[in-house]
Amino acid sequence: MAASPTNDHSPTQTLNPSDPIPQPPTTAPTDGHDSTSEPPHPNGQPSDAAQGEKRKREEEEQAEQSQDQDRSSHPLWKTSLCSFFRRQSGSCSHGASCRYAHGEDELRPRPDNSWDPTSERAKKLTKLFEVGDKCAPNDDVMMTEDVVTDEDGEDGDGAVSDPGLSKCLGVPFKFAKKKKGMTVGFVSFESADQLKSSVEELEGKYIGNKGIKAVDVIPRSFEKNTKPTMAVPSNAEKADKLAISGDAADVSESSNGTPDVDGNEENSTLNGSGSSGKSARDVVTPLAHMAYNDQLEHKKSSLMQILKRLTRNARKACPNGVSLPEWILKSREIGGLPCNFEGVLASPLVNGYRNKCEFSVGYSLQGKITVGFMLGNFREGVTAVEEPVDCPNVSTIACKCASIFQEFLQDSGLPVWNRFKNTGFWRQLTVREGRRPEKAVDSENSDANIAEVLLMVQVSTTGFDDALVTSEFEGLAQAFAAGAATSSPFLPLTALVVQDHQGISNVAPADAPLRSLTVPKVTCSTDSGADNIAEASIHDYISNLKFRISPTAFFQVNSLAAEKLYSLAGDWAGLGPDTLLFDVCCGTGTIGLTLAHRVGMVVGIEMNASAVSDAQRNAEINGIKNCRFVCAKAEDVMGSLLKEYMNGSQKQDEDRNITENGDKVSSTGEEKEIVMDNVQEPEGGSSHSVENVAEPGESSSHELESVKTGSNSLEDGKQEPESQLESNCTSENGNPSAQCFKNVVAIVDPPRGGLHPTVIKALRTHSHLRRLVYISCNPESLVANAIELCTPSAEKIEKGNKNNRGWRNMSAAGLARHRAKSMPVSESFRPVKSMAVDLFPHTVHCEMVMLLER
Ligand SMILES: C[S@@+](CC[C@H](N)C(=O)[O-])C[C@H]1O[C@@H](n2cnc3c(N)ncnc32)[C@H](O)[C@@H]1O
């Protein structure tokens, strides 16, 4: 049964935003504007001229799209009612060519078989649904965790049955509970008879206008003292239809069960349905059934569709009275793309390429404690975990580690984490592998290239006896030592770390306590047994540079493909001895350090303290002296750093930033200037001094500067920077200033969500920054950020209404269009070229690179 259509559903909520035809206004807001795609006009009613202009743009856009495709065969053709036609009593200037339906007769069903929610058909269906449509889809609940009650009617936590849910159900039962954010609730019964009669009574029942569907919780045969339990998945889009509270706080596991939590690609992989019959392989590597070349083709065409959104949205956002930029006009010649898309570069290694995997701890469908991948989404009631067998992106060594841990857990005296109750001890295993330098790489046998393995076990120690915990940790270390000793292929166990984390989701904050465990010497190939957490790290190689990687620091999961990615970014960035390169979101310094020999100076910005510490150390290991790493959130320091390095031209910048309406914005475009602390040496000269690291949210930055502390010794094969800075090229605080650099470029590589708006503003409003290379693991956020960077400025900027709640429901592109309107007057960038690098074979993900210039 599909989610029931309701009148308050806007098309953007019910349709896939990737649909190439933007949705029309289907509701009739008072200002006559398209409330689904545009925020309300901040200054009240738009003028007729503005409406005319907007309409003209839409017409142009329509004309362009008609070149691309046969519109009438488009899946969204006439699937929404034309609001102009309705408001103007049956007339629309587009006539028969309008993409929207002129009346109910013309209306077509949407690809998901639903109807425009404002249509009569949809309303009728809603009514039908309310009086008893029983054709609900068979949502699979694979909740393999204990959700049932104790004998006293309380759950294991002592929490009482959910009274709101009890009231809604209106049938006899023993215990009922639903967590906020979940689309299913759980009910247990005194007896099988009670279950049978209650389920019969519940069939066809509604809570609000949402049908209840009762399904068995996945085989509970493994439970001792099984009590009859069923799940009641709500067909509501939002879980609050079944919850007593309207507040549907999200408790979903954003990454659990996925191989990576680094804001990287797989976070979305498992957010689909948890349909039974799916294996871990299907869920984690959904393209594995395709030949690799076909996978690349598949990625190419979906990336092209996403890229076209940049053109469409920038066109839409282009202010009235401002000419469309050349790149938008020319996009017609390249099928609506914003710039040339040069294809997808293949990964040098297609199987076993992941150097980091995060394995969930949970129960399999058969009730066995399992270490592997979750088969779906916790929100939808799926917690079943399957072993990572047959997932071609995972190395044999990583699988072996998961299996050793799984064996250990079978006899552990401590419980596995229960996501439903938020109780338990063992949560997750992260396996990180360090590979040998490239020259030694054997692409046929990727496991043979693994030289170091770091294991991080996530636990929640709260409420557990210290002595028991200590003895379990000893047992764990023994188990890994013994397992590694007998492993084939050889398991070079380097470090074992425990991360203590109490939070609901397994995504731990960067400062979650870490403890290094001593692994008995007998099994260890390298310097294991380190009690000092500073030593718990592994090393990998990119472009012949050696990188130290701490347990929680980001490092691309496919090192060989990352090398291709970074060199592509470097080639496009137009580097030279006169270049100052900003490496924004630099992680362990990979991009800046691999390109350092091609530029005058690198300034890296990164918020994760361990990663910055690694970056600093990596500069030292490789004898690189022209890098400076700043530990701070980019949004807190980007403007200040650009300003600092563009000292000489500051006055000019400030003059430029007096907007037409007389408002003066800071040179960074930020409303408030963020003042950086003076540059500080790391305490005691040590790059590991985490005391020097800004707390999250602090606006100051403390820096670990490799410029000053880089060692002179070069390891074999390491690159000497091409140019060293003249000693007189320094600003007041001793850092080299931009006057020494003719060319200032930025390479940004943000997490999935993209750049913070403050960073975008700073990059855009610093006119000396002429070139920007954007790397992204999420092309959607790249497009959203590029809309803001590439849309021409209005002659007069609009001030946004920060209290407008309508923004919450906007797509990323819609929000970006809106933000573009309030961007301080500044020269926009233009997309020059784009290309993708496949870092994630067998998954739908890719790294995208786009060159922006002005
Ligand atoms: C996709 S990774 C890229 C790291 C690095 N460029 C590389 O390729 O190894 C994104 C990095 O941005 C960092 N990050 C996330 N939000 C940030 C912020 N607001 N400011 C600075 N760094 C941030 C993360 O810690 C992570 O290291």
The ligand as a Gaussian input file, in Angstrom:
#p B3LYP/6-31G(d) Opt

LIG

0 1
 C       36.016000      13.830000       2.247000
 S       37.151000      14.069000       3.530000
 C       38.546000      14.650000       2.622000
 C       39.859000      14.583000       3.338000
 C       41.090000      14.756000       2.494000
 N       40.951000      15.827000       1.540000
 C       41.452000      13.472000       1.808000
 O       41.205000      13.324000       0.607000
 O       41.978000      12.582000       2.484000
 C       36.495000      15.441000       4.312000
 C       37.303000      15.945000       5.489000
 O       36.696000      17.145000       5.919000
 C       36.766000      17.208000       7.325000
 N       35.715000      18.154000       7.712000
 C       34.397000      17.928000       7.851000
 N       33.761000      19.048000       8.153000
 C       34.703000      20.029000       8.196000
 C       34.660000      21.416000       8.467000
 N       33.507000      22.009000       8.746000
 N       35.794000      22.114000       8.434000
 C       36.975000      21.499000       8.155000
 N       37.065000      20.180000       7.907000
 C       35.949000      19.453000       7.919000
 C       36.592000      15.783000       7.778000
 O       37.130000      15.596000       9.066000
 C       37.359000      15.033000       6.694000
 O       38.699000      14.877000       7.069000

